């Protein structure tokens, strides 16, 4: 009798181990710069996205940055439509890997920075799937496969500076004579 109950428990344990476990989701967004770390809970971000009302440290950050809570909520809810299969395939290409590795210098699992690329890929695909073909910042965070998502502030600031610099170069080009010719104008009167 004892042997049968031991066998039953072993079978039950094996069966339970085959069931899919819920994937962890980001619980904290941890802003990192050198030794400084500050966390904002994903629950507070989700609350802001749903209600337009900021709470906790997030309320202080929004107030200090002179932003409106509803503006931040709108950003958190802004979604983009992405085809799941095509996006998944693109992220598995060499070009997708390069893009993910660049983003992984800014966003990565706090305790395992080397797992940044797979975590980004998983969060994107899982977020699109959960969002029925749409991905929002909140959907991405809720699909992120680790509890702590680190944001490297110096790397983020450098990326924003590069994008800003590129934006000014593109603007200057479009305002130049050469850029004007791209719009169909020849520069000379007919």
DOVOGU-648460 format. One record per residue (C-alpha): residue in three letters; x, y, z. Coordinates in nm, 3 decimals, m for minus. Layout:
% DOVOGU-648460
sedo residu->ALA&u->X&v->Y&w->Z
...
//
This chain:
% DOVOGU-648460
sedo residu->UNK&u->0.000&v->0.000&w->0.000
sedo residu->UNK&u->0.281&v->0.239&w->0.091
sedo residu->UNK&u->0.456&v->0.169&w->m0.238
sedo residu->UNK&u->0.138&v->0.251&w->m0.433
sedo residu->UNK&u->0.097&v->0.586&w->m0.256
sedo residu->UNK&u->0.463&v->0.671&w->m0.318
sedo residu->UNK&u->0.419&v->0.585&w->m0.685
sedo residu->UNK&u->0.101&v->0.795&w->m0.699
sedo residu->UNK&u->0.281&v->1.094&w->m0.545
sedo residu->UNK&u->0.569&v->1.055&w->m0.790
sedo residu->UNK&u->0.326&v->1.046&w->m1.083
sedo residu->UNK&u->0.140&v->1.349&w->m0.949
sedo residu->UNK&u->0.467&v->1.538&w->m0.907
sedo residu->UNK&u->0.575&v->1.448&w->m1.259
sedo residu->UNK&u->0.237&v->1.553&w->m1.399
sedo residu->UNK&u->0.249&v->1.887&w->m1.219
sedo residu->UNK&u->0.600&v->1.954&w->m1.345
sedo residu->UNK&u->0.476&v->1.917&w->m1.703
sedo residu->UNK&u->0.209&v->2.186&w->m1.660
sedo residu->UNK&u->0.309&v->2.526&w->m1.797
sedo residu->UNK&u->0.400&v->2.762&w->m1.516
sedo residu->UNK&u->0.300&v->3.125&w->m1.542
sedo residu->UNK&u->0.591&v->3.326&w->m1.675
sedo residu->UNK&u->0.725&v->3.591&w->m1.442
sedo residu->UNK&u->0.645&v->3.946&w->m1.540
sedo residu->UNK&u->0.823&v->4.267&w->m1.461
sedo residu->UNK&u->0.728&v->4.394&w->m1.118
sedo residu->UNK&u->0.976&v->4.680&w->m1.100
sedo residu->UNK&u->1.139&v->4.914&w->m1.349
sedo residu->UNK&u->1.478&v->4.987&w->m1.195
sedo residu->UNK&u->1.653&v->5.302&w->m1.312
sedo residu->UNK&u->2.029&v->5.252&w->m1.285
sedo residu->UNK&u->2.314&v->5.501&w->m1.307
sedo residu->UNK&u->2.639&v->5.389&w->m1.150
sedo residu->UNK&u->2.567&v->5.290&w->m0.789
sedo residu->UNK&u->2.233&v->5.476&w->m0.788
sedo residu->UNK&u->1.918&v->5.266&w->m0.830
sedo residu->UNK&u->1.558&v->5.376&w->m0.802
sedo residu->UNK&u->1.256&v->5.154&w->m0.871
sedo residu->UNK&u->0.904&v->5.226&w->m0.986
sedo residu->UNK&u->0.655&v->4.943&w->m0.962
sedo residu->UNK&u->0.490&v->4.818&w->m1.278
sedo residu->UNK&u->0.165&v->4.805&w->m1.078
sedo residu->UNK&u->0.190&v->5.185&w->m1.028
sedo residu->UNK&u->0.258&v->5.232&w->m1.400
sedo residu->UNK&u->m0.039&v->5.011&w->m1.488
sedo residu->UNK&u->m0.258&v->5.202&w->m1.241
sedo residu->UNK&u->m0.156&v->5.529&w->m1.408
sedo residu->UNK&u->m0.225&v->5.384&w->m1.752
sedo residu->UNK&u->m0.572&v->5.266&w->m1.647
sedo residu->UNK&u->m0.685&v->5.560&w->m1.436
sedo residu->UNK&u->m0.471&v->5.858&w->m1.534
sedo residu->UNK&u->m0.385&v->5.890&w->m1.164
sedo residu->UNK&u->m0.024&v->5.865&w->m1.046
sedo residu->UNK&u->0.061&v->5.724&w->m0.706
sedo residu->UNK&u->0.369&v->5.660&w->m0.495
sedo residu->UNK&u->0.713&v->5.751&w->m0.623
sedo residu->UNK&u->0.572&v->5.774&w->m0.974
sedo residu->UNK&u->0.351&v->6.067&w->m0.866
sedo residu->UNK&u->0.659&v->6.245&w->m0.730
sedo residu->UNK&u->0.861&v->6.180&w->m1.046
sedo residu->UNK&u->0.582&v->6.310&w->m1.269
sedo residu->UNK&u->0.536&v->6.619&w->m1.053
sedo residu->UNK&u->0.912&v->6.693&w->m1.042
sedo residu->UNK&u->0.944&v->6.652&w->m1.418
sedo residu->UNK&u->0.650&v->6.891&w->m1.466
sedo residu->UNK&u->0.451&v->6.641&w->m1.670
sedo residu->UNK&u->0.080&v->6.582&w->m1.661
sedo residu->UNK&u->m0.021&v->6.235&w->m1.536
sedo residu->UNK&u->m0.269&v->6.194&w->m1.823
sedo residu->UNK&u->0.005&v->6.268&w->m2.079
sedo residu->UNK&u->0.222&v->5.994&w->m1.928
sedo residu->UNK&u->m0.079&v->5.759&w->m1.913
sedo residu->UNK&u->m0.144&v->5.824&w->m2.283
sedo residu->UNK&u->0.218&v->5.734&w->m2.362
sedo residu->UNK&u->0.195&v->5.413&w->m2.159
sedo residu->UNK&u->m0.123&v->5.315&w->m2.346
sedo residu->UNK&u->m0.005&v->5.410&w->m2.695
sedo residu->UNK&u->0.014&v->5.091&w->m2.896
sedo residu->UNK&u->0.147&v->4.988&w->m3.231
sedo residu->UNK&u->m0.001&v->4.710&w->m3.443
sedo residu->UNK&u->0.253&v->4.440&w->m3.521
sedo residu->UNK&u->0.197&v->4.107&w->m3.695
sedo residu->UNK&u->0.302&v->3.841&w->m3.447
sedo residu->UNK&u->0.462&v->3.588&w->m3.682
sedo residu->UNK&u->0.641&v->3.845&w->m3.897
sedo residu->UNK&u->0.772&v->4.030&w->m3.592
sedo residu->UNK&u->0.890&v->3.707&w->m3.432
sedo residu->UNK&u->1.071&v->3.607&w->m3.751
sedo residu->UNK&u->1.226&v->3.952&w->m3.791
sedo residu->UNK&u->1.357&v->3.947&w->m3.434
sedo residu->UNK&u->1.520&v->3.610&w->m3.507
sedo residu->UNK&u->1.717&v->3.748&w->m3.805
sedo residu->UNK&u->2.067&v->3.887&w->m3.789
sedo residu->UNK&u->1.935&v->4.241&w->m3.832
sedo residu->UNK&u->1.680&v->4.185&w->m3.555
sedo residu->UNK&u->1.953&v->4.048&w->m3.330
sedo residu->UNK&u->2.168&v->4.356&w->m3.389
sedo residu->UNK&u->1.875&v->4.588&w->m3.309
sedo residu->UNK&u->1.789&v->4.389&w->m2.997
sedo residu->UNK&u->2.151&v->4.390&w->m2.877
sedo residu->UNK&u->2.162&v->4.769&w->m2.907
sedo residu->UNK&u->1.840&v->4.807&w->m2.710
sedo residu->UNK&u->1.968&v->4.549&w->m2.458
sedo residu->UNK&u->2.243&v->4.793&w->m2.361
sedo residu->UNK&u->1.965&v->5.017&w->m2.228
sedo residu->UNK&u->1.697&v->4.767&w->m2.113
sedo residu->UNK&u->1.797&v->4.437&w->m1.955
sedo residu->UNK&u->1.715&v->4.203&w->m1.666
sedo residu->UNK&u->1.867&v->4.359&w->m1.355
sedo residu->UNK&u->2.021&v->4.036&w->m1.224
sedo residu->UNK&u->2.122&v->3.897&w->m1.566
sedo residu->UNK&u->2.225&v->4.173&w->m1.810
sedo residu->UNK&u->2.364&v->3.913&w->m2.051
sedo residu->UNK&u->2.007&v->3.784&w->m2.101
sedo residu->UNK&u->1.890&v->4.118&w->m2.240
sedo residu->UNK&u->1.839&v->4.006&w->m2.601
sedo residu->UNK&u->1.627&v->3.697&w->m2.526
sedo residu->UNK&u->1.429&v->3.893&w->m2.266
sedo residu->UNK&u->1.352&v->4.172&w->m2.514
sedo residu->UNK&u->1.255&v->3.922&w->m2.782
sedo residu->UNK&u->1.028&v->3.732&w->m2.542
sedo residu->UNK&u->0.863&v->4.048&w->m2.405
sedo residu->UNK&u->0.793&v->4.173&w->m2.757
sedo residu->UNK&u->0.643&v->3.849&w->m2.884
sedo residu->UNK&u->0.449&v->3.775&w->m2.564
sedo residu->UNK&u->0.327&v->4.135&w->m2.545
sedo residu->UNK&u->0.201&v->4.129&w->m2.904
sedo residu->UNK&u->0.029&v->3.797&w->m2.840
sedo residu->UNK&u->m0.137&v->3.923&w->m2.519
sedo residu->UNK&u->m0.236&v->4.248&w->m2.692
sedo residu->UNK&u->m0.406&v->4.072&w->m2.986
sedo residu->UNK&u->m0.158&v->4.206&w->m3.240
sedo residu->UNK&u->m0.080&v->4.533&w->m3.062
sedo residu->UNK&u->0.207&v->4.624&w->m2.834
sedo residu->UNK&u->0.208&v->4.907&w->m2.581
sedo residu->UNK&u->0.470&v->5.001&w->m2.322
sedo residu->UNK&u->0.247&v->4.858&w->m2.048
sedo residu->UNK&u->0.189&v->4.538&w->m2.248
sedo residu->UNK&u->0.565&v->4.508&w->m2.298
sedo residu->UNK&u->0.634&v->4.550&w->m1.925
sedo residu->UNK&u->0.364&v->4.303&w->m1.829
sedo residu->UNK&u->0.517&v->4.049&w->m2.069
sedo residu->UNK&u->0.881&v->4.109&w->m1.970
sedo residu->UNK&u->1.008&v->3.769&w->m1.847
sedo residu->UNK&u->1.193&v->3.881&w->m1.534
sedo residu->UNK&u->1.074&v->4.063&w->m1.225
sedo residu->UNK&u->1.319&v->4.355&w->m1.247
sedo residu->UNK&u->1.372&v->4.543&w->m1.573
sedo residu->UNK&u->1.680&v->4.764&w->m1.551
sedo residu->UNK&u->1.698&v->5.090&w->m1.745
sedo residu->UNK&u->2.056&v->5.209&w->m1.787
sedo residu->UNK&u->2.007&v->5.587&w->m1.763
sedo residu->UNK&u->2.347&v->5.693&w->m1.908
sedo residu->UNK&u->2.297&v->5.459&w->m2.208
sedo residu->UNK&u->1.941&v->5.588&w->m2.253
sedo residu->UNK&u->2.060&v->5.949&w->m2.239
sedo residu->UNK&u->2.333&v->5.876&w->m2.497
sedo residu->UNK&u->2.079&v->5.710&w->m2.729
sedo residu->UNK&u->1.840&v->6.004&w->m2.698
sedo residu->UNK&u->2.127&v->6.244&w->m2.773
sedo residu->UNK&u->2.223&v->6.046&w->m3.085
sedo residu->UNK&u->1.862&v->6.041&w->m3.204
sedo residu->UNK&u->1.829&v->6.412&w->m3.133
sedo residu->UNK&u->2.153&v->6.483&w->m3.322
sedo residu->UNK&u->2.039&v->6.271&w->m3.614
sedo residu->UNK&u->1.707&v->6.455&w->m3.614
sedo residu->UNK&u->1.881&v->6.791&w->m3.648
sedo residu->UNK&u->2.099&v->6.659&w->m3.933
sedo residu->UNK&u->1.792&v->6.530&w->m4.118
sedo residu->UNK&u->1.609&v->6.860&w->m4.061
sedo residu->UNK&u->1.907&v->7.061&w->m4.189
sedo residu->UNK&u->1.930&v->6.835&w->m4.494
sedo residu->UNK&u->1.560&v->6.870&w->m4.573
sedo residu->UNK&u->1.582&v->7.248&w->m4.540
sedo residu->UNK&u->1.885&v->7.267&w->m4.771
sedo residu->UNK&u->1.876&v->7.307&w->m5.148
sedo residu->UNK&u->1.962&v->6.940&w->m5.191
sedo residu->UNK&u->1.677&v->6.831&w->m4.967
sedo residu->UNK&u->1.438&v->7.063&w->m5.150
sedo residu->UNK&u->1.519&v->6.886&w->m5.475
sedo residu->UNK&u->1.400&v->6.557&w->m5.328
sedo residu->UNK&u->1.051&v->6.706&w->m5.300
sedo residu->UNK&u->1.028&v->6.737&w->m5.679
sedo residu->UNK&u->1.145&v->7.096&w->m5.704
sedo residu->UNK&u->1.436&v->7.165&w->m5.937
sedo residu->UNK&u->1.537&v->7.489&w->m5.779
sedo residu->UNK&u->1.500&v->7.665&w->m6.116
sedo residu->UNK&u->1.187&v->7.827&w->m6.248
sedo residu->UNK&u->1.035&v->7.670&w->m6.557
//
